[in-house]
């Protein structure tokens, strides 16, 4: 059953058809998923105060219901290390049409994965796991299963990735905490089942996984159309 706070967030964004990143991250935080520390600024002074509280380096992103794909409008600035660079990022992002604010979040490291869900007309909620970042659209290295996921489903999804060796520390690279990844996938599947009557799709890209944790670094929720 959905928490009241989540229902309120989804209702607030219903007229727009999708949930912007700050509120999407808040939903996942409410359900115990790990998210970066973040806040939203509407002026430079506020942005500097948020960055100071979080600690540099930070990432800055546009918040706007007019901008679904932030990278398409150059609405993401990463690796911001000081107030001067932050001010430059704010000036750039605030000029983007539809600007409502700038999200400032801690920089999260790890192996980039994508976790997603889509309501299929025939099968209901389908869960996706793949290698994340912009490469997901090029390599299309993904696995799909019907929700709700079982432990066996999750293992099959992981084993089905062509680049799955990277999760185990391929050629000396850091391995991913597989228990945390499995826990994240099963929890995500359960949340999607709870929201399936209200949500059309969810994209978590990237989910940054390390030897210790998996962190949802970006989230977008597309809502079902009324009627």
C-alpha positions as CSV (number, residue, x, y, z in Angstrom):
1,X,0.0,0.0,0.0
2,X,1.3,3.4,-0.9
3,X,2.2,5.9,1.8
4,X,0.1,9.0,2.0
5,X,3.2,11.2,1.3
6,X,3.7,9.4,-2.0
7,X,0.1,9.7,-3.0
8,X,0.3,13.4,-2.3
9,X,3.5,13.8,-4.4
10,X,2.0,11.9,-7.3
11,X,-1.2,14.0,-7.1
12,X,0.8,17.2,-7.1
13,X,2.4,16.3,-10.4
14,X,-0.6,14.8,-12.1
15,X,-1.4,17.8,-14.3
16,X,2.1,17.7,-15.7
17,X,2.1,14.0,-16.5
18,X,5.4,13.2,-14.8
19,X,7.3,13.7,-11.5
20,X,10.5,15.9,-11.5
21,X,13.7,14.5,-10.0
22,X,13.6,16.1,-6.5
23,X,10.1,14.6,-5.7
24,X,10.9,11.4,-7.5
25,X,14.0,11.0,-5.3
26,X,11.9,11.9,-2.3
27,X,9.6,9.0,-3.0
28,X,12.4,6.5,-3.1
29,X,13.9,7.9,0.0
30,X,10.6,7.5,1.8
31,X,10.7,3.8,0.9
32,X,14.2,3.3,2.3
33,X,16.2,3.4,-1.0
34,X,19.6,5.2,-0.8
35,X,19.7,8.6,-2.6
36,X,22.2,11.4,-2.7
37,X,22.0,14.3,-0.3
38,X,20.3,17.1,-2.3
39,X,18.2,20.2,-2.2
40,X,16.8,22.7,-4.7
41,X,17.9,26.4,-5.1
42,X,16.2,29.2,-6.9
43,X,19.0,31.8,-6.5
44,X,22.8,31.8,-6.3
45,X,23.0,32.5,-2.5
46,X,20.7,29.6,-1.8
47,X,22.7,27.4,-4.1
48,X,26.0,28.2,-2.3
49,X,24.4,27.5,1.1
50,X,23.2,24.1,-0.1
51,X,26.5,23.2,-1.7
52,X,28.3,24.2,1.5
53,X,26.0,22.0,3.6
54,X,26.5,19.0,1.2
55,X,30.2,19.6,0.6
56,X,31.9,19.9,-2.7
57,X,32.1,18.4,-5.3
58,X,28.5,18.5,-6.3
59,X,26.3,18.1,-9.4
60,X,23.8,20.6,-10.5
61,X,20.7,19.8,-12.6
62,X,17.8,21.8,-13.9
63,X,14.4,21.3,-12.3
64,X,11.6,22.0,-14.8
65,X,8.3,20.3,-15.9
66,X,9.2,21.5,-19.4
67,X,12.4,19.5,-19.5
68,X,12.0,15.7,-19.4
69,X,15.5,14.9,-20.7
70,X,18.0,17.2,-18.9
71,X,21.0,16.3,-20.9
72,X,19.2,17.3,-24.2
73,X,19.2,21.0,-23.0
74,X,22.6,20.8,-21.3
75,X,20.8,21.0,-18.0
76,X,23.4,19.0,-16.0
77,X,26.7,20.2,-14.7
78,X,28.9,17.7,-12.9
79,X,32.1,18.0,-10.9
80,X,31.4,21.4,-9.4
81,X,34.3,22.0,-6.9
82,X,33.8,25.6,-5.7
83,X,31.4,28.6,-5.3
84,X,32.6,30.2,-8.5
85,X,31.9,27.2,-10.6
86,X,28.6,26.7,-8.9
87,X,27.6,30.3,-9.7
88,X,28.6,29.8,-13.4
89,X,26.5,26.6,-13.4
90,X,23.5,28.5,-11.9
91,X,23.7,31.3,-14.5
92,X,23.8,28.7,-17.3
93,X,20.9,26.5,-15.9
94,X,18.7,29.4,-14.9
95,X,18.7,30.6,-18.5
96,X,17.1,27.4,-19.8
97,X,13.5,27.8,-20.8
98,X,11.1,26.6,-18.2
99,X,13.6,26.9,-15.3
100,X,11.9,26.3,-11.9
101,X,15.0,25.7,-9.8
102,X,18.4,24.0,-9.7
103,X,18.9,20.7,-7.9
104,X,22.2,20.4,-6.1
105,X,23.3,17.0,-5.1
106,X,26.4,15.2,-3.8
107,X,28.5,13.5,-6.4
108,X,28.0,9.7,-6.2
109,X,30.6,7.2,-7.5
110,X,30.2,3.6,-8.6
111,X,29.4,1.4,-11.6
112,X,26.5,3.0,-13.5
113,X,23.4,0.8,-13.9
114,X,19.9,1.5,-15.1
115,X,16.8,0.1,-13.4
116,X,13.5,0.8,-14.9
117,X,9.8,-0.2,-15.1
118,X,7.1,0.0,-17.7
119,X,3.4,-0.9,-17.5
120,X,2.9,-3.3,-20.4
121,X,-0.7,-3.5,-21.7
122,X,-0.5,-7.3,-21.9
123,X,1.9,-8.3,-19.1
124,X,1.6,-5.5,-16.6
125,X,4.6,-4.0,-14.9
126,X,7.9,-5.1,-16.5
127,X,11.2,-4.5,-14.7
128,X,14.4,-3.7,-16.6
129,X,18.1,-3.9,-15.5
130,X,20.9,-2.8,-17.7
131,X,24.3,-1.0,-17.9
132,X,23.5,2.6,-17.2
133,X,24.5,6.1,-18.4
134,X,24.2,7.3,-22.0
135,X,25.5,3.9,-23.2
136,X,22.3,2.2,-22.4
137,X,20.8,3.7,-25.6
138,X,23.7,2.5,-27.7
139,X,24.5,-1.0,-26.4
140,X,21.0,-1.9,-25.3
141,X,22.5,-4.4,-22.8
142,X,19.4,-5.0,-20.7
143,X,17.4,-7.8,-19.0
144,X,13.6,-7.8,-18.6
145,X,11.3,-9.7,-16.2
146,X,7.7,-9.4,-15.1
147,X,7.0,-7.9,-11.7
148,X,6.9,-8.8,-8.9
149,X,10.4,-10.1,-9.0
150,X,11.7,-13.1,-7.1
151,X,15.2,-13.8,-6.0
152,X,15.6,-16.2,-8.9
153,X,14.3,-13.5,-11.4
154,X,16.9,-11.1,-10.2
155,X,19.7,-13.6,-10.5
156,X,18.5,-14.3,-14.1
157,X,18.5,-10.6,-14.9
158,X,22.0,-10.1,-13.7
159,X,23.3,-13.2,-15.4
160,X,21.6,-12.1,-18.6
161,X,23.7,-8.9,-19.0
162,X,26.4,-9.2,-21.6
163,X,28.5,-6.8,-19.5
164,X,27.5,-8.6,-16.3
165,X,31.2,-9.5,-15.6
166,X,31.7,-5.8,-14.7
167,X,29.6,-6.4,-11.6
168,X,32.1,-8.9,-10.3
169,X,35.1,-6.7,-10.7
170,X,36.2,-7.5,-14.2
171,X,40.0,-7.2,-14.8
172,X,40.8,-5.7,-11.4
173,X,37.8,-3.3,-11.2
174,X,35.8,-2.9,-8.1
175,X,33.0,-5.4,-7.6
176,X,29.4,-4.5,-6.8
177,X,27.6,-5.5,-3.6
178,X,25.3,-8.1,-5.2
179,X,23.2,-8.4,-2.1
180,X,22.5,-4.6,-2.2
181,X,21.7,-4.8,-5.9
182,X,19.3,-7.6,-5.5
183,X,17.7,-5.9,-2.5
184,X,17.3,-2.7,-4.6
185,X,15.7,-4.6,-7.5
186,X,13.2,-6.5,-5.4
187,X,12.3,-3.4,-3.5
188,X,11.9,-1.4,-6.7
189,X,9.7,-4.2,-8.1
190,X,7.4,-4.0,-5.0
191,X,7.1,-0.3,-5.2
192,X,6.2,-0.4,-8.9
193,X,3.5,-2.9,-8.1
194,X,2.1,-0.6,-5.5
195,X,2.1,2.3,-7.9
196,X,1.1,0.4,-11.0
197,X,-2.4,2.0,-11.2
198,X,-0.9,5.5,-11.2
199,X,2.5,5.2,-12.9
200,X,3.2,4.5,-16.6
201,X,7.0,4.1,-16.3
202,X,10.0,4.8,-14.0
203,X,13.6,5.4,-15.0
204,X,16.4,5.2,-12.5
205,X,19.5,6.2,-14.5
206,X,22.0,6.0,-13.2
207,X,21.9,3.8,-10.1
208,X,25.5,3.9,-8.8
209,X,26.7,0.6,-7.2
210,X,29.8,0.1,-5.3
211,X,31.3,-2.7,-3.1
212,X,29.1,-1.3,-0.3
213,X,25.9,0.3,-1.5
214,X,23.6,1.1,-4.5
215,X,22.5,4.7,-4.7
216,X,19.7,6.1,-7.0
217,X,21.5,9.1,-8.5
218,X,18.7,10.2,-10.8
219,X,15.0,9.3,-11.0
220,X,12.1,10.1,-13.3
221,X,8.5,8.9,-12.9
222,X,6.0,9.1,-15.8
223,X,2.4,9.1,-14.7
224,X,-0.6,7.4,-16.4
225,X,-2.9,9.7,-18.2
226,X,-6.2,10.4,-16.5
227,X,-9.1,8.5,-17.9
